[in-house]
Amino acid sequence: MFGAPDGTPPYWLAYFGSSDAAAAVEAAQANGGTVLAPPFDTPYGTMAGLMHPYCAVFWLAQTDARNMPDRSG
């Protein structure tokens, strides 16, 4: 499981949905973004980690909503 190193102060992390994670990563790179984690498959879909040119870190998630965790309760 991905986690921050010990001693990391509290932070927030945004996830954005994408219909095509690979194309979104290419567009981010073409516009000055940095790829922190190239697209990779997970049980929930394809994800990628990116950093905006002004250093904001975010993740992309491409999923068809199958195999998502139960968040009902």
N, CA, C and O atoms as a DFTB+ gen file, in Angstrom:
292 C
 N C O
     1  1       0.850      -1.187       0.000
     2  2       0.000       0.000       0.000
     3  2       0.889       1.240       0.000
     4  3       1.899       1.292       0.701
     5  1       0.509       2.221      -0.780
     6  2       1.266       3.460      -0.869
     7  2       1.023       4.289       0.387
     8  3      -0.114       4.421       0.841
     9  1       2.057       4.826       0.927
    10  2       1.915       5.690       2.094
    11  2       3.090       6.646       2.169
    12  3       4.144       6.400       1.584
    13  1       2.902       7.722       2.884
    14  2       3.960       8.709       3.054
    15  2       5.014       8.165       4.023
    16  3       4.691       7.382       4.915
    17  1       6.254       8.575       3.850
    18  2       7.309       8.139       4.774
    19  2       7.031       8.615       6.202
    20  3       6.371       9.633       6.409
    21  1       7.540       7.869       7.177
    22  2       7.406       8.277       8.574
    23  2       7.904       9.708       8.749
    24  3       8.917      10.094       8.165
    25  1       7.195      10.488       9.549
    26  2       7.594      11.860       9.815
    27  2       7.017      12.871       8.842
    28  3       7.228      14.073       9.005
    29  1       6.286      12.403       7.823
    30  2       5.678      13.326       6.868
    31  2       4.546      14.092       7.563
    32  3       3.695      13.476       8.205
    33  1       4.524      15.425       7.446
    34  2       3.445      16.187       8.079
    35  2       2.113      15.921       7.369
    36  3       2.105      15.401       6.253
    37  1       0.993      16.271       8.000
    38  2      -0.308      16.091       7.361
    39  2      -0.357      16.813       6.014
    40  3       0.255      17.866       5.836
    41  1      -1.087      16.235       5.085
    42  2      -1.222      16.812       3.747
    43  2      -2.535      16.350       3.135
    44  3      -3.178      15.434       3.647
    45  1      -2.924      16.980       2.052
    46  2      -4.094      16.530       1.317
    47  2      -3.625      16.011      -0.032
    48  3      -2.552      16.374      -0.513
    49  1      -4.444      15.155      -0.635
    50  2      -4.115      14.581      -1.933
    51  2      -5.404      14.467      -2.733
    52  3      -6.357      13.829      -2.288
    53  1      -5.439      15.077      -3.903
    54  2      -6.630      15.059      -4.751
    55  2      -6.520      13.971      -5.803
    56  3      -5.443      13.705      -6.338
    57  1      -7.650      13.349      -6.087
    58  2      -7.763      12.374      -7.167
    59  2      -8.745      12.931      -8.184
    60  3      -9.823      13.400      -7.820
    61  1      -8.376      12.880      -9.451
    62  2      -9.258      13.317     -10.524
    63  2      -9.577      12.130     -11.411
    64  3      -8.692      11.349     -11.759
    65  1     -10.842      11.997     -11.774
    66  2     -11.249      10.943     -12.686
    67  2     -10.827      11.285     -14.104
    68  3     -10.814      12.450     -14.500
    69  1     -10.481      10.249     -14.866
    70  2     -10.075      10.426     -16.253
    71  2     -10.610       9.264     -17.081
    72  3     -10.601       8.120     -16.626
    73  1     -11.068       9.546     -18.273
    74  2     -11.518       8.468     -19.157
    75  2     -10.346       7.826     -19.893
    76  3     -10.501       6.754     -20.478
    77  1      -9.177       8.466     -19.873
    78  2      -7.985       7.923     -20.535
    79  2      -6.747       8.423     -19.788
    80  3      -6.219       9.492     -20.095
    81  1      -6.293       7.649     -18.815
    82  2      -5.170       8.069     -17.968
    83  2      -3.900       8.282     -18.788
    84  3      -3.166       9.238     -18.538
    85  1      -3.626       7.415     -19.757
    86  2      -2.407       7.547     -20.553
    87  2      -2.403       8.860     -21.339
    88  3      -1.386       9.551     -21.382
    89  1      -3.525       9.204     -21.953
    90  2      -3.617      10.461     -22.707
    91  2      -3.509      11.661     -21.772
    92  3      -2.895      12.667     -22.126
    93  1      -4.097      11.565     -20.585
    94  2      -4.020      12.672     -19.622
    95  2      -2.584      12.884     -19.163
    96  3      -2.151      14.024     -18.992
    97  1      -1.838      11.796     -18.962
    98  2      -0.433      11.910     -18.567
    99  2       0.373      12.572     -19.682
   100  3       1.196      13.447     -19.415
   101  1       0.145      12.165     -20.915
   102  2       0.845      12.792     -22.047
   103  2       0.534      14.279     -22.129
   104  3       1.433      15.087     -22.363
   105  1      -0.735      14.652     -21.938
   106  2      -1.123      16.065     -21.983
   107  2      -0.465      16.838     -20.850
   108  3      -0.023      17.970     -21.048
   109  1      -0.394      16.242     -19.672
   110  2       0.250      16.906     -18.539
   111  2       1.725      17.155     -18.824
   112  3       2.231      18.247     -18.566
   113  1       2.414      16.154     -19.353
   114  2       3.831      16.315     -19.687
   115  2       4.026      17.388     -20.748
   116  3       4.962      18.183     -20.662
   117  1       3.155      17.418     -21.744
   118  2       3.273      18.394     -22.830
   119  2       3.059      19.820     -22.336
   120  3       3.471      20.781     -22.985
   121  1       2.409      19.945     -21.176
   122  2       2.125      21.271     -20.626
   123  2       2.938      21.585     -19.376
   124  3       2.540      22.427     -18.571
   125  1       4.076      20.910     -19.209
   126  2       4.995      21.240     -18.123
   127  2       4.822      20.453     -16.842
   128  3       5.508      20.725     -15.858
   129  1       3.914      19.474     -16.829
   130  2       3.719      18.655     -15.636
   131  2       4.803      17.591     -15.522
   132  3       5.501      17.287     -16.490
   133  1       4.931      17.035     -14.331
   134  2       5.906      15.988     -14.057
   135  2       5.176      14.705     -13.691
   136  3       4.236      14.721     -12.897
   137  1       5.612      13.596     -14.272
   138  2       5.023      12.303     -13.949
   139  2       5.751      11.737     -12.731
   140  3       6.953      11.477     -12.788
   141  1       5.031      11.549     -11.646
   142  2       5.596      10.962     -10.443
   143  2       5.437       9.444     -10.440
   144  3       6.286       8.721      -9.920
   145  1       4.340       8.971     -11.027
   146  2       4.081       7.537     -11.169
   147  2       3.360       7.353     -12.493
   148  3       2.219       7.793     -12.634
   149  1       4.001       6.711     -13.474
   150  2       3.331       6.510     -14.756
   151  2       2.091       5.636     -14.581
   152  3       1.953       4.960     -13.562
   153  1       1.194       5.643     -15.559
   154  2      -0.028       4.844     -15.417
   155  2       0.294       3.386     -15.060
   156  3       1.164       2.753     -15.660
   157  1      -0.437       2.881     -14.065
   158  2      -0.273       1.482     -13.665
   159  2      -1.644       0.922     -13.311
   160  3      -2.537       1.651     -12.879
   161  1      -1.791      -0.379     -13.501
   162  2      -3.065      -1.033     -13.229
   163  2      -3.186      -1.388     -11.758
   164  3      -2.223      -1.822     -11.125
   165  1      -4.390      -1.196     -11.223
   166  2      -4.724      -1.576      -9.856
   167  2      -6.000      -2.425      -9.940
   168  3      -6.603      -2.511     -11.010
   169  1      -6.417      -3.043      -8.853
   170  2      -7.690      -3.773      -8.886
   171  2      -8.887      -2.860      -9.183
   172  3      -9.961      -3.343      -9.544
   173  1      -8.705      -1.556      -9.033
   174  2      -9.797      -0.604      -9.209
   175  2      -9.753       0.138     -10.533
   176  3     -10.684       0.880     -10.846
   177  1      -8.706      -0.040     -11.315
   178  2      -8.550       0.649     -12.590
   179  2      -7.122       1.123     -12.762
   180  3      -6.221       0.653     -12.069
   181  1      -6.912       2.043     -13.673
   182  2      -5.585       2.580     -13.955
   183  2      -5.397       3.881     -13.192
   184  3      -6.294       4.723     -13.153
   185  1      -4.222       4.042     -12.583
   186  2      -3.919       5.262     -11.834
   187  2      -2.574       5.819     -12.285
   188  3      -1.748       5.095     -12.841
   189  1      -2.361       7.104     -12.041
   190  2      -1.084       7.761     -12.331
   191  2      -0.918       8.930     -11.373
   192  3      -1.896       9.578     -10.999
   193  1       0.318       9.197     -10.978
   194  2       0.627      10.320     -10.103
   195  2       1.315      11.423     -10.891
   196  3       2.260      11.161     -11.635
   197  1       0.849      12.646     -10.734
   198  2       1.381      13.785     -11.478
   199  2       1.660      14.963     -10.558
   200  3       1.125      15.052      -9.453
   201  1       2.513      15.870     -11.039
   202  2       2.754      17.125     -10.335
   203  2       2.594      18.269     -11.329
   204  3       3.210      18.275     -12.395
   205  1       1.764      19.225     -10.966
   206  2       1.525      20.441     -11.749
   207  2       2.832      21.238     -11.814
   208  3       3.669      21.103     -10.921
   209  1       3.028      22.063     -12.847
   210  2       4.260      22.868     -12.925
   211  2       4.518      23.738     -11.696
   212  3       5.662      24.105     -11.430
   213  1       3.459      24.073     -10.940
   214  2       3.645      24.868      -9.720
   215  2       3.687      23.995      -8.473
   216  3       3.462      24.478      -7.363
   217  1       3.978      22.702      -8.658
   218  2       4.267      21.735      -7.593
   219  2       3.072      21.122      -6.875
   220  3       3.279      20.427      -5.881
   221  1       1.853      21.333      -7.310
   222  2       0.714      20.644      -6.698
   223  2       0.708      19.195      -7.174
   224  3       0.750      18.932      -8.376
   225  1       0.656      18.263      -6.236
   226  2       0.650      16.836      -6.562
   227  2      -0.791      16.344      -6.599
   228  3      -1.604      16.719      -5.755
   229  1      -1.102      15.499      -7.585
   230  2      -2.431      14.906      -7.682
   231  2      -2.334      13.564      -8.391
   232  3      -1.319      13.243      -9.010
   233  1      -3.398      12.793      -8.292
   234  2      -3.470      11.485      -8.931
   235  2      -4.630      11.455      -9.903
   236  3      -5.645      12.121      -9.704
   237  1      -4.465      10.673     -10.958
   238  2      -5.538      10.397     -11.907
   239  2      -6.040       8.991     -11.647
   240  3      -5.265       8.101     -11.298
   241  1      -7.335       8.792     -11.816
   242  2      -7.927       7.467     -11.680
   243  2      -8.856       7.221     -12.862
   244  3      -9.824       7.951     -13.072
   245  1      -8.547       6.192     -13.622
   246  2      -9.398       5.773     -14.737
   247  2     -10.037       4.462     -14.316
   248  3      -9.349       3.454     -14.153
   249  1     -11.349       4.475     -14.140
   250  2     -12.039       3.278     -13.674
   251  2     -13.398       3.159     -14.334
   252  3     -13.997       4.153     -14.744
   253  1     -13.873       1.928     -14.430
   254  2     -15.232       1.710     -14.916
   255  2     -16.174       1.412     -13.747
   256  3     -17.305       0.970     -13.952
   257  1     -15.703       1.656     -12.525
   258  2     -16.456       1.525     -11.275
   259  2     -16.647       0.086     -10.819
   260  3     -17.336      -0.150      -9.826
   261  1     -16.060      -0.876     -11.510
   262  2     -16.101      -2.254     -11.020
   263  2     -15.036      -2.424      -9.943
   264  3     -14.019      -1.732      -9.946
   265  1     -15.278      -3.341      -9.034
   266  2     -14.327      -3.680      -7.978
   267  2     -13.999      -2.521      -7.036
   268  3     -12.958      -2.544      -6.379
   269  1     -14.853      -1.524      -6.960
   270  2     -14.595      -0.402      -6.055
   271  2     -14.935      -0.818      -4.623
   272  3     -15.831      -1.636      -4.414
   273  1     -14.222      -0.259      -3.634
   274  2     -14.521      -0.590      -2.236
   275  2     -15.934      -0.151      -1.856
   276  3     -16.449       0.832      -2.390
   277  1     -16.553      -0.879      -0.936
   278  2     -17.876      -0.523      -0.434
   279  2     -17.728       0.670       0.517
   280  3     -17.097       0.553       1.568
   281  1     -18.302       1.802       0.151
   282  2     -18.223       3.003       0.989
   283  2     -19.596       3.376       1.557
   284  3     -19.833       4.525       1.928
   285  1     -20.488       2.398       1.621
   286  2     -21.860       2.678       2.043
   287  2     -22.021       2.862       3.547
   288  3     -23.016       3.432       3.994
   289  1     -21.071       2.393       4.322
   290  2     -21.339       2.482       5.738
   291  2     -20.183       2.761       6.546
   292  3     -20.293       2.859       7.768
